[in-house]
Amino acid sequence: MTTLIYKSTMAPDFTHNQIRSMLYHARHFNEINEVSGCIFYGNSQFLQMIEGEQHTISDLYGRIQEDNRHHSVELLFHEETPKRLFKEWNMIFFNVKLFEDFKSEDENFMKSVLVDRFKEEPEIPSIQVLRAHVNSLKENPETNFI
């Protein structure tokens, strides 16, 4: 099992509707290829963790690097791991802005899923990397949600 985390900046012409479409296609691909993980979006940046078989994750990351819907792709973590952290999600999406505003019940649910995951496994290196980088996606630096 391989876990990979990267951060990138959204292309200026990439719209929120296109994000929805991207998520739809990613979830379909991930289901077929047994990839799981999470993606955070905030301040025109993405932070994504993907989990799966090594060859699948390597091939997928190569395609991610070439995708023109974002740029400045930075690899933050890439290691063999003993288990999946998001095995029940082929790609859960977290909009950081909604976390800051607490506007919807769905986002409160997703926040509880995420916070619980971080509390369950705080010493796992991939969780530490996510925690270190996710707050940089916030508009309000005073708000911490993980």
Short mmCIF file of the C-alpha atoms (twelve columns), coordinates in Angstrom:
data_MODEL
# 
_entry.id   MODEL 
# 
loop_
_atom_site.group_PDB 
_atom_site.id 
_atom_site.type_symbol 
_atom_site.label_atom_id 
_atom_site.label_alt_id 
_atom_site.label_comp_id 
_atom_site.label_asym_id 
_atom_site.label_seq_id 
_atom_site.Cartn_x 
_atom_site.Cartn_y 
_atom_site.Cartn_z 
_atom_site.pdbx_PDB_model_num 
ATOM 1   C CA . MET A 1   0.000   0.000  0.000   1 
ATOM 2   C CA . THR A 2   1.350   3.411  -1.003  1 
ATOM 3   C CA . THR A 3   0.268   6.811  0.289   1 
ATOM 4   C CA . LEU A 4   1.089   9.995  -1.623  1 
ATOM 5   C CA . ILE A 5   0.310   13.605 -0.680  1 
ATOM 6   C CA . TYR A 6   0.788   16.614 -2.926  1 
ATOM 7   C CA . LYS A 7   -0.173  20.275 -2.971  1 
ATOM 8   C CA . SER A 8   -0.904  22.365 -6.065  1 
ATOM 9   C CA . THR A 9   -2.381  25.666 -7.222  1 
ATOM 10  C CA . MET A 10  -5.566  25.738 -9.267  1 
ATOM 11  C CA . ALA A 11  -5.305  27.154 -12.810 1 
ATOM 12  C CA . PRO A 12  -6.930  30.613 -13.030 1 
ATOM 13  C CA . ASP A 13  -9.535  29.469 -15.563 1 
ATOM 14  C CA . PHE A 14  -10.563 26.342 -13.625 1 
ATOM 15  C CA . THR A 15  -14.136 26.853 -12.363 1 
ATOM 16  C CA . HIS A 16  -16.054 25.403 -9.424  1 
ATOM 17  C CA . ASN A 17  -18.269 23.482 -11.866 1 
ATOM 18  C CA . GLN A 18  -15.142 21.958 -13.355 1 
ATOM 19  C CA . ILE A 19  -14.040 20.949 -9.841  1 
ATOM 20  C CA . ARG A 20  -17.321 19.042 -9.472  1 
ATOM 21  C CA . SER A 21  -16.739 17.332 -12.808 1 
ATOM 22  C CA . MET A 22  -13.142 16.499 -11.858 1 
ATOM 23  C CA . LEU A 23  -14.357 14.926 -8.603  1 
ATOM 24  C CA . TYR A 24  -16.973 12.862 -10.426 1 
ATOM 25  C CA . HIS A 25  -14.379 11.437 -12.832 1 
ATOM 26  C CA . ALA A 26  -11.769 10.951 -10.082 1 
ATOM 27  C CA . ARG A 27  -14.224 9.019  -7.925  1 
ATOM 28  C CA . HIS A 28  -15.138 6.780  -10.857 1 
ATOM 29  C CA . PHE A 29  -11.461 6.123  -11.696 1 
ATOM 30  C CA . ASN A 30  -10.621 5.549  -8.038  1 
ATOM 31  C CA . GLU A 31  -13.441 3.065  -7.552  1 
ATOM 32  C CA . ILE A 32  -12.329 0.997  -10.551 1 
ATOM 33  C CA . ASN A 33  -8.635  1.176  -9.588  1 
ATOM 34  C CA . GLU A 34  -9.050  0.739  -5.810  1 
ATOM 35  C CA . VAL A 35  -7.678  4.189  -4.971  1 
ATOM 36  C CA . SER A 36  -8.877  5.988  -1.854  1 
ATOM 37  C CA . GLY A 37  -8.115  9.302  -0.224  1 
ATOM 38  C CA . CYS A 38  -9.120  12.870 0.375   1 
ATOM 39  C CA . ILE A 39  -8.738  16.229 -1.300  1 
ATOM 40  C CA . PHE A 40  -8.832  19.641 0.346   1 
ATOM 41  C CA . TYR A 41  -9.596  22.819 -1.575  1 
ATOM 42  C CA . GLY A 42  -9.067  26.371 -0.350  1 
ATOM 43  C CA . ASN A 43  -7.519  29.654 -1.464  1 
ATOM 44  C CA . SER A 44  -7.250  28.299 -5.034  1 
ATOM 45  C CA . GLN A 45  -5.070  25.442 -3.827  1 
ATOM 46  C CA . PHE A 46  -5.497  21.682 -3.622  1 
ATOM 47  C CA . LEU A 47  -4.016  19.343 -1.031  1 
ATOM 48  C CA . GLN A 48  -4.621  15.712 -1.905  1 
ATOM 49  C CA . MET A 49  -3.796  12.377 -0.334  1 
ATOM 50  C CA . ILE A 50  -4.171  9.240  -2.470  1 
ATOM 51  C CA . GLU A 51  -3.793  5.640  -1.309  1 
ATOM 52  C CA . GLY A 52  -3.502  2.463  -3.321  1 
ATOM 53  C CA . GLU A 53  -1.190  -0.027 -4.952  1 
ATOM 54  C CA . GLN A 54  2.251   1.409  -5.702  1 
ATOM 55  C CA . HIS A 55  2.080   1.120  -9.508  1 
ATOM 56  C CA . THR A 56  -1.430  2.650  -9.607  1 
ATOM 57  C CA . ILE A 57  -0.448  5.598  -7.401  1 
ATOM 58  C CA . SER A 58  2.766   6.230  -9.377  1 
ATOM 59  C CA . ASP A 59  0.891   6.215  -12.696 1 
ATOM 60  C CA . LEU A 60  -1.871  8.432  -11.286 1 
ATOM 61  C CA . TYR A 61  0.601   10.951 -9.857  1 
ATOM 62  C CA . GLY A 62  2.339   11.146 -13.241 1 
ATOM 63  C CA . ARG A 63  -0.995  12.094 -14.821 1 
ATOM 64  C CA . ILE A 64  -1.712  14.565 -12.007 1 
ATOM 65  C CA . GLN A 65  1.604   16.317 -12.645 1 
ATOM 66  C CA . GLU A 66  0.726   16.748 -16.338 1 
ATOM 67  C CA . ASP A 67  -2.830  18.015 -15.709 1 
ATOM 68  C CA . ASN A 68  -3.204  21.644 -16.854 1 
ATOM 69  C CA . ARG A 69  -6.074  22.353 -14.429 1 
ATOM 70  C CA . HIS A 70  -3.449  23.104 -11.799 1 
ATOM 71  C CA . HIS A 71  0.230   23.992 -11.534 1 
ATOM 72  C CA . SER A 72  3.070   24.164 -9.013  1 
ATOM 73  C CA . VAL A 73  2.533   20.540 -8.044  1 
ATOM 74  C CA . GLU A 74  4.640   19.835 -4.956  1 
ATOM 75  C CA . LEU A 75  5.167   16.310 -3.632  1 
ATOM 76  C CA . LEU A 76  4.891   16.376 0.170   1 
ATOM 77  C CA . PHE A 77  4.809   12.688 1.097   1 
ATOM 78  C CA . HIS A 78  5.284   9.366  -0.702  1 
ATOM 79  C CA . GLU A 79  5.760   6.199  1.338   1 
ATOM 80  C CA . GLU A 80  4.722   2.603  1.667   1 
ATOM 81  C CA . THR A 81  2.136   2.440  4.438   1 
ATOM 82  C CA . PRO A 82  0.638   -0.482 6.360   1 
ATOM 83  C CA . LYS A 83  -3.013  0.478  5.825   1 
ATOM 84  C CA . ARG A 84  -5.423  2.891  4.206   1 
ATOM 85  C CA . LEU A 85  -6.680  5.818  6.260   1 
ATOM 86  C CA . PHE A 86  -9.626  6.619  3.965   1 
ATOM 87  C CA . LYS A 87  -10.577 3.115  2.812   1 
ATOM 88  C CA . GLU A 88  -14.288 3.938  2.849   1 
ATOM 89  C CA . TRP A 89  -13.866 7.011  0.621   1 
ATOM 90  C CA . ASN A 90  -12.737 6.742  -2.990  1 
ATOM 91  C CA . MET A 91  -12.250 10.526 -2.785  1 
ATOM 92  C CA . ILE A 92  -13.755 12.615 -0.019  1 
ATOM 93  C CA . PHE A 93  -13.725 16.356 -0.758  1 
ATOM 94  C CA . PHE A 94  -13.246 19.055 1.872   1 
ATOM 95  C CA . ASN A 95  -13.900 22.692 0.989   1 
ATOM 96  C CA . VAL A 96  -11.825 24.569 3.552   1 
ATOM 97  C CA . LYS A 97  -13.902 27.751 3.166   1 
ATOM 98  C CA . LEU A 98  -17.048 25.911 4.241   1 
ATOM 99  C CA . PHE A 99  -15.190 24.540 7.255   1 
ATOM 100 C CA . GLU A 100 -14.273 28.061 8.272   1 
ATOM 101 C CA . ASP A 101 -17.844 29.308 7.881   1 
ATOM 102 C CA . PHE A 102 -19.630 26.202 9.223   1 
ATOM 103 C CA . LYS A 103 -22.406 26.844 6.720   1 
ATOM 104 C CA . SER A 104 -23.761 23.407 6.004   1 
ATOM 105 C CA . GLU A 105 -24.675 20.252 7.837   1 
ATOM 106 C CA . ASP A 106 -22.837 18.163 5.232   1 
ATOM 107 C CA . GLU A 107 -19.621 20.048 5.853   1 
ATOM 108 C CA . ASN A 108 -20.032 19.615 9.619   1 
ATOM 109 C CA . PHE A 109 -20.408 15.880 8.999   1 
ATOM 110 C CA . MET A 110 -17.266 15.804 6.851   1 
ATOM 111 C CA . LYS A 111 -15.386 17.845 9.418   1 
ATOM 112 C CA . SER A 112 -16.297 15.339 12.123  1 
ATOM 113 C CA . VAL A 113 -15.126 12.483 9.859   1 
ATOM 114 C CA . LEU A 114 -11.810 14.220 9.304   1 
ATOM 115 C CA . VAL A 115 -11.237 15.319 12.883  1 
ATOM 116 C CA . ASP A 116 -12.091 11.834 14.138  1 
ATOM 117 C CA . ARG A 117 -9.606  10.313 11.675  1 
ATOM 118 C CA . PHE A 118 -6.882  12.678 12.822  1 
ATOM 119 C CA . LYS A 119 -7.601  11.859 16.475  1 
ATOM 120 C CA . GLU A 120 -7.648  8.098  15.834  1 
ATOM 121 C CA . GLU A 121 -4.249  8.016  14.151  1 
ATOM 122 C CA . PRO A 122 -2.321  11.177 15.167  1 
ATOM 123 C CA . GLU A 123 1.148   9.591  15.003  1 
ATOM 124 C CA . ILE A 124 0.864   8.331  11.422  1 
ATOM 125 C CA . PRO A 125 3.285   10.326 9.221   1 
ATOM 126 C CA . SER A 126 0.733   11.015 6.464   1 
ATOM 127 C CA . ILE A 127 -1.693  12.495 9.027   1 
ATOM 128 C CA . GLN A 128 1.111   14.693 10.333  1 
ATOM 129 C CA . VAL A 129 1.844   15.940 6.792   1 
ATOM 130 C CA . LEU A 130 -1.837  16.702 6.133   1 
ATOM 131 C CA . ARG A 131 -2.127  18.517 9.456   1 
ATOM 132 C CA . ALA A 132 0.985   20.570 8.712   1 
ATOM 133 C CA . HIS A 133 -0.307  21.754 5.329   1 
ATOM 134 C CA . VAL A 134 -4.099  21.924 5.436   1 
ATOM 135 C CA . ASN A 135 -4.269  25.118 7.475   1 
ATOM 136 C CA . SER A 136 -2.310  26.958 4.758   1 
ATOM 137 C CA . LEU A 137 -5.404  26.606 2.543   1 
ATOM 138 C CA . LYS A 138 -7.530  28.735 4.857   1 
ATOM 139 C CA . GLU A 139 -8.514  32.331 4.190   1 
ATOM 140 C CA . ASN A 140 -8.602  33.051 7.922   1 
ATOM 141 C CA . PRO A 141 -5.342  31.993 9.584   1 
ATOM 142 C CA . GLU A 142 -7.004  32.214 13.008  1 
ATOM 143 C CA . THR A 143 -9.319  29.273 12.243  1 
ATOM 144 C CA . ASN A 144 -7.924  25.818 13.016  1 
ATOM 145 C CA . PHE A 145 -10.061 22.819 12.326  1 
ATOM 146 C CA . ILE A 146 -7.609  19.969 12.613  1 
# 
